[in-house]
């Protein structure tokens, strides 16, 4: 984290380390099987790209693109798929964009905070009755670290009914597949 309390350096370090690991997968794996290489990527590279992302999750388009560039470059190297667009490659490999995966993790963390499933000082958050009874409101902040911590904006715009929030299993069953298919489906505009 830089002196401005932003994660540019941290994201830069993560992207550099993961590009190196992705290169090593292509150089060190003897197999050229697409499924094997993709499995290696998900185990050894994507793990680093997602670790702690609820804290440092980027909100600037340039940072989101930098992180996604690791997966874009890796899938482009796969000779069978290099003529396809990035989204087509992800579909054929049965992968999701890293942005969608971070959104899912952020929403699950927001659920756990709202329903006190994790030990966190929830006095920093207060709930308001606006779109649904579980709206998450963060008090005013001048620094991005706190302002964009967890996706309170996305959480508050979920199509909500109390039945969907009964348990974390129900929440995952209703919202998580929707996020994977189309982020805009589950949010109220």
Sine and cosine of phi, psi and omega as CSV:
sin_phi,cos_phi,sin_psi,cos_psi,sin_omega,cos_omega
0.00,0.00,0.68,-0.73,-0.02,-1.00
-0.99,0.14,0.04,-1.00,-0.02,-1.00
-0.93,0.38,-0.31,0.95,0.02,-1.00
-1.00,0.02,0.17,0.98,-0.05,-1.00
0.86,0.51,0.70,0.72,0.08,-1.00
-0.84,-0.54,0.36,-0.93,-0.13,-0.99
-0.98,-0.21,0.40,0.92,-0.01,-1.00
-0.85,0.53,-0.75,0.67,-0.01,-1.00
-0.90,0.43,-0.69,0.72,-0.01,-1.00
-0.87,0.49,-0.73,0.68,0.02,-1.00
-0.90,0.44,-0.65,0.76,0.06,-1.00
-0.86,0.52,-0.69,0.72,0.03,-1.00
-0.90,0.44,-0.69,0.72,0.00,-1.00
-0.89,0.46,-0.72,0.69,-0.02,-1.00
-0.89,0.46,-0.68,0.73,0.00,-1.00
-0.89,0.46,-0.72,0.69,-0.01,-1.00
-0.90,0.44,-0.64,0.76,-0.05,-1.00
-0.97,0.26,-0.52,0.86,0.11,-0.99
-0.89,0.46,-0.65,0.76,0.03,-1.00
-0.89,0.46,-0.70,0.71,0.01,-1.00
-0.90,0.43,-0.65,0.76,0.02,-1.00
-0.89,0.46,-0.65,0.76,0.07,-1.00
-0.88,0.48,-0.67,0.75,0.00,-1.00
-0.90,0.45,-0.58,0.81,0.04,-1.00
-0.88,0.47,-0.69,0.72,0.00,-1.00
-0.93,0.37,-0.56,0.83,-0.04,-1.00
-0.99,0.14,-0.62,0.79,-0.17,-0.98
-1.00,-0.04,-0.45,0.89,0.00,-1.00
-0.97,0.25,0.80,-0.59,0.02,-1.00
-0.96,0.29,-0.57,0.82,-0.02,-1.00
-0.95,0.30,0.60,-0.80,0.11,-0.99
-0.95,-0.32,0.24,0.97,0.04,-1.00
-0.91,0.41,0.80,-0.61,-0.08,-1.00
-0.87,0.49,-0.66,0.75,-0.02,-1.00
-0.91,0.42,-0.63,0.78,0.01,-1.00
-0.92,0.40,-0.72,0.70,0.02,-1.00
-0.90,0.44,-0.64,0.77,0.03,-1.00
-0.90,0.43,-0.66,0.75,0.05,-1.00
-0.88,0.47,-0.67,0.74,0.06,-1.00
-0.87,0.49,-0.65,0.76,0.03,-1.00
-0.89,0.45,-0.73,0.69,-0.04,-1.00
-0.92,0.40,-0.54,0.84,-0.03,-1.00
-0.99,0.16,-0.71,0.71,-0.15,-0.99
-0.99,-0.16,-0.37,0.93,-0.09,-1.00
-0.93,-0.37,-0.80,0.60,-0.07,-1.00
-0.87,0.50,-0.52,0.86,0.05,-1.00
-0.82,0.58,-0.72,0.70,0.02,-1.00
-0.93,0.36,-0.57,0.82,-0.02,-1.00
-0.94,0.33,-0.35,0.94,-0.06,-1.00
-0.95,-0.31,-0.22,0.97,-0.07,-1.00
-0.89,0.45,0.85,-0.53,0.04,-1.00
0.93,0.36,0.32,0.95,-0.09,-1.00
-0.92,0.39,-0.30,0.95,0.06,-1.00
-0.91,0.40,-0.43,0.90,0.02,-1.00
-1.00,0.06,-0.74,0.68,-0.13,-0.99
-0.97,-0.23,0.17,0.99,-0.06,-1.00
-0.76,0.65,0.82,-0.57,-0.09,-1.00
-0.97,0.26,0.47,-0.88,0.08,-1.00
-0.85,-0.53,-0.19,0.98,0.09,-1.00
-1.00,0.08,0.66,-0.75,-0.02,-1.00
-0.85,0.53,-0.64,0.77,-0.02,-1.00
-0.89,0.46,-0.63,0.78,0.03,-1.00
-0.94,0.33,-0.65,0.76,0.03,-1.00
-0.87,0.49,-0.69,0.73,0.01,-1.00
-0.92,0.40,-0.61,0.79,0.04,-1.00
-0.88,0.47,-0.68,0.73,0.00,-1.00
-0.93,0.36,-0.70,0.72,-0.01,-1.00
-0.91,0.41,-0.39,0.92,-0.02,-1.00
-0.88,0.48,-0.47,0.88,0.02,-1.00
-0.90,0.44,-0.76,0.65,-0.01,-1.00
-0.94,0.35,-0.61,0.79,0.01,-1.00
-0.88,0.48,-0.72,0.69,-0.03,-1.00
-0.92,0.40,-0.67,0.74,0.00,-1.00
-0.87,0.49,-0.73,0.68,-0.03,-1.00
-0.93,0.36,-0.49,0.87,0.03,-1.00
-0.92,0.39,-0.53,0.85,0.01,-1.00
-0.93,0.37,-0.38,0.93,-0.01,-1.00
-0.94,0.33,0.93,-0.36,-0.19,-0.98
-0.84,0.54,-0.57,0.82,-0.04,-1.00
-0.91,0.41,-0.49,0.87,-0.14,-0.99
-0.94,-0.34,0.03,1.00,-0.16,-0.99
-0.93,0.36,-0.19,0.98,0.05,-1.00
-1.00,-0.02,-0.08,1.00,-0.04,-1.00
-1.00,-0.04,0.28,-0.96,0.13,-0.99
-0.97,0.26,0.24,-0.97,-0.03,-1.00
-0.87,0.50,-0.71,0.70,-0.02,-1.00
-0.90,0.44,-0.60,0.80,0.05,-1.00
-0.92,0.39,-0.62,0.78,0.04,-1.00
-0.90,0.44,-0.67,0.74,0.01,-1.00
-0.89,0.46,-0.67,0.75,0.01,-1.00
-0.90,0.44,-0.71,0.70,-0.04,-1.00
-0.93,0.37,-0.46,0.89,0.04,-1.00
-1.00,-0.01,-0.07,1.00,-0.05,-1.00
0.86,0.51,0.69,0.73,0.08,-1.00
-0.93,-0.37,0.33,-0.94,0.08,-1.00
-0.92,-0.38,0.37,-0.93,0.06,-1.00
-0.92,0.39,0.45,-0.89,-0.01,-1.00
-0.92,0.40,-0.50,0.87,0.03,-1.00
-0.90,0.43,-0.67,0.74,0.03,-1.00
-0.91,0.41,-0.65,0.76,0.02,-1.00
-0.90,0.43,-0.64,0.77,0.05,-1.00
-0.91,0.40,-0.64,0.77,0.03,-1.00
-0.87,0.50,-0.70,0.72,0.03,-1.00
-0.86,0.50,-0.72,0.69,0.00,-1.00
-0.89,0.45,-0.64,0.77,0.02,-1.00
-0.90,0.44,-0.67,0.74,0.01,-1.00
-0.92,0.39,-0.61,0.80,0.06,-1.00
-0.91,0.40,-0.63,0.78,0.06,-1.00
-0.91,0.41,-0.66,0.75,0.05,-1.00
-0.87,0.49,-0.68,0.74,0.05,-1.00
-0.85,0.52,-0.72,0.69,-0.04,-1.00
-0.91,0.42,-0.56,0.83,0.04,-1.00
-0.94,0.34,-0.73,0.68,-0.05,-1.00
-0.88,0.48,-0.62,0.78,-0.07,-1.00
-0.98,-0.20,0.30,0.95,0.07,-1.00
0.79,0.61,0.69,0.72,0.04,-1.00
-1.00,0.00,-0.17,0.99,0.09,-1.00
-0.79,-0.62,0.42,-0.91,-0.04,-1.00
-1.00,0.09,1.00,-0.09,0.00,-1.00
-0.62,-0.78,0.55,-0.84,0.00,-1.00
-0.94,0.33,1.00,-0.09,-0.07,-1.00
-0.99,0.17,0.06,1.00,0.07,-1.00
-0.94,0.35,-0.30,0.95,0.07,-1.00
-0.96,0.27,-0.27,0.96,0.02,-1.00
-0.90,-0.44,0.53,-0.85,0.14,-0.99
-0.72,-0.70,0.48,-0.88,-0.01,-1.00
-0.98,-0.21,0.66,-0.75,0.03,-1.00
-0.84,-0.54,0.47,-0.88,0.05,-1.00
-1.00,-0.07,0.99,-0.14,0.03,-1.00
-0.82,-0.58,-0.99,-0.11,-0.03,-1.00
-0.96,0.29,-0.63,0.77,0.09,-1.00
-0.54,-0.84,0.24,-0.97,-0.16,-0.99
-0.95,0.33,-0.08,1.00,-0.02,-1.00
-0.91,-0.42,0.51,0.86,-0.02,-1.00
-0.90,0.44,0.67,-0.74,-0.01,-1.00
-0.97,-0.26,0.81,-0.58,-0.02,-1.00
-0.84,-0.55,0.82,-0.57,0.06,-1.00
-0.99,-0.17,0.71,-0.70,0.01,-1.00
-0.91,0.41,0.29,-0.96,-0.07,-1.00
-0.83,0.55,0.61,-0.79,0.01,-1.00
-0.59,-0.81,0.59,-0.80,0.03,-1.00
-1.00,-0.09,-0.22,0.98,-0.01,-1.00
-0.94,-0.33,0.57,-0.82,-0.06,-1.00
-0.91,0.42,-0.49,0.87,-0.04,-1.00
-0.82,0.57,-0.68,0.73,-0.02,-1.00
-1.00,0.02,-0.59,0.81,-0.07,-1.00
-0.88,0.47,-0.65,0.76,-0.06,-1.00
-0.97,-0.26,0.21,0.98,0.05,-1.00
-0.92,0.39,0.83,-0.56,-0.09,-1.00
0.86,0.50,0.44,-0.90,-0.09,-1.00
-1.00,-0.01,0.90,0.43,-0.05,-1.00
-0.86,0.52,-0.55,0.83,0.04,-1.00
-0.89,0.46,-0.72,0.69,0.02,-1.00
-0.93,0.36,-0.68,0.73,0.00,-1.00
-0.84,0.54,-0.71,0.71,-0.07,-1.00
-0.94,0.35,-0.32,0.95,-0.02,-1.00
-0.98,-0.21,0.24,0.97,0.08,-1.00
-0.91,0.41,0.61,-0.79,0.19,-0.98
-0.93,0.37,0.90,-0.43,-0.14,-0.99
-0.84,-0.54,0.59,-0.80,0.24,-0.97
-0.61,-0.79,0.52,-0.85,-0.13,-0.99
-0.85,0.53,-0.47,0.88,0.02,-1.00
-0.90,0.44,-0.52,0.85,-0.03,-1.00
-0.97,0.25,-0.24,0.97,-0.03,-1.00
-0.96,-0.29,0.19,0.98,-0.06,-1.00
-0.86,0.52,-0.71,0.70,0.00,-1.00
-0.57,-0.82,0.28,-0.96,0.00,-1.00
-0.92,0.40,-0.51,0.86,0.05,-1.00
-0.91,0.42,-0.70,0.72,0.03,-1.00
-0.91,0.42,-0.65,0.76,0.03,-1.00
-0.87,0.49,-0.73,0.68,0.02,-1.00
-0.89,0.45,-0.66,0.75,-0.04,-1.00
-0.91,0.41,-0.60,0.80,-0.06,-1.00
-0.99,0.10,-0.71,0.70,-0.15,-0.99
-1.00,-0.07,-0.62,0.78,-0.14,-0.99
-0.89,0.45,-0.72,0.70,0.06,-1.00
-0.89,0.46,-0.55,0.84,0.03,-1.00
-0.91,0.42,-0.62,0.78,0.02,-1.00
-0.90,0.44,-0.67,0.74,-0.03,-1.00
-0.90,0.43,-0.63,0.78,-0.04,-1.00
-0.98,0.22,-0.75,0.66,-0.10,-1.00
-0.31,-0.95,0.93,-0.38,-0.06,-1.00
-0.86,0.52,-0.52,0.85,-0.09,-1.00
-0.98,0.22,-0.26,0.96,-0.09,-1.00
-0.91,0.41,-0.63,0.78,-0.17,-0.99
-1.00,-0.07,-0.04,1.00,-0.06,-1.00
-0.96,-0.28,0.64,-0.76,0.10,-0.99
-0.99,0.17,0.70,-0.72,0.03,-1.00
-0.99,-0.15,0.00,0.00,0.00,0.00
